Amino acid sequence: MFMSLDEGTKEGGLFFYPFDSSLLLKEVIVGPHCAIPLDRIENLVAKTNGSTSITKARLGFTRFEVVPDQRYERKKKQAPSNKQV
């Protein structure tokens, strides 16, 4: 996908294009040194698209690589139930 720089927003020398129906956020990979709490990232991602996957990454134990951290499992937010008890 190619965008015209006129369509984007410039911040500090970088250009950003907003997510919309033609540009959907599908995946977020949170790096091993990211200091932002995962709950905050999940809340921000939920505002853009409910079907975006979030993966927490870690450094490899025996090889020079970044791999998914199996200890992290994205919490699925459940919709409120309309059942009366």
C-alpha positions as CSV (number, residue, x, y, z in Angstrom):
1,M,0.0,0.0,0.0
2,F,1.4,3.4,-0.9
3,M,0.1,6.6,0.6
4,S,0.7,10.2,-0.5
5,L,2.6,12.2,2.2
6,D,-0.1,14.9,1.8
7,E,-2.6,12.4,3.3
8,G,-0.6,11.8,6.4
9,T,0.1,13.7,9.6
10,K,3.7,14.8,10.1
11,E,5.2,14.5,13.7
12,G,8.9,15.0,14.4
13,G,9.9,14.3,10.8
14,L,7.8,11.1,10.6
15,F,4.5,10.7,8.7
16,F,1.5,8.9,10.1
17,Y,-1.7,7.7,8.4
18,P,-4.8,7.1,10.5
19,F,-6.4,3.6,10.7
20,D,-9.7,3.4,8.8
21,S,-11.5,0.9,6.6
22,S,-8.6,0.9,4.1
23,L,-5.9,0.5,6.7
24,L,-6.6,-1.9,9.6
25,L,-4.4,-2.7,12.6
26,K,-4.0,-6.5,12.6
27,E,-1.1,-7.2,14.9
28,V,0.9,-5.6,17.7
29,I,4.2,-7.1,18.8
30,V,5.3,-5.8,22.2
31,G,9.1,-5.9,22.5
32,P,10.9,-7.4,25.4
33,H,12.1,-4.0,26.7
34,C,8.8,-2.2,26.3
35,A,8.0,-0.3,29.5
36,I,4.3,0.3,28.7
37,P,2.0,-1.9,30.8
38,L,0.3,-4.6,28.6
39,D,-3.1,-3.5,30.0
40,R,-2.6,0.0,28.6
41,I,-1.6,-1.4,25.2
42,E,-4.7,-3.7,25.2
43,N,-6.9,-0.7,25.9
44,L,-5.3,1.4,23.1
45,V,-5.6,-1.5,20.6
46,A,-9.2,-2.2,21.6
47,K,-10.1,1.4,20.4
48,T,-8.9,0.6,16.8
49,N,-10.1,-2.9,16.1
50,G,-11.3,-5.7,18.3
51,S,-9.7,-8.4,16.2
52,T,-6.1,-7.2,16.5
53,S,-3.7,-9.8,18.0
54,I,-1.2,-8.8,20.6
55,T,2.0,-10.8,21.1
56,K,4.5,-10.2,23.8
57,A,8.1,-10.9,22.6
58,R,11.1,-12.1,24.5
59,L,14.8,-12.6,23.6
60,G,15.8,-16.1,22.7
61,F,17.4,-18.2,25.3
62,T,20.0,-20.0,23.1
63,R,19.9,-18.1,19.8
64,F,20.2,-14.5,18.7
65,E,16.5,-13.9,18.1
66,V,13.3,-12.4,19.3
67,V,10.5,-14.9,19.8
68,P,6.9,-14.9,21.2
69,D,6.8,-15.1,25.0
70,Q,4.6,-18.1,25.8
71,R,4.1,-16.9,29.4
72,Y,1.9,-14.1,28.1
73,E,-1.6,-14.9,27.0
74,R,-3.9,-12.1,25.9
75,K,-6.9,-11.8,28.2
76,K,-10.1,-11.9,26.2
77,K,-12.5,-9.2,27.3
78,Q,-16.0,-10.6,27.6
79,A,-19.0,-8.6,26.6
80,P,-21.4,-7.9,29.4
81,S,-24.1,-10.4,29.7
82,N,-27.8,-9.4,29.5
83,K,-28.9,-12.4,31.6
84,Q,-30.8,-11.6,34.8
85,V,-30.3,-13.8,37.8
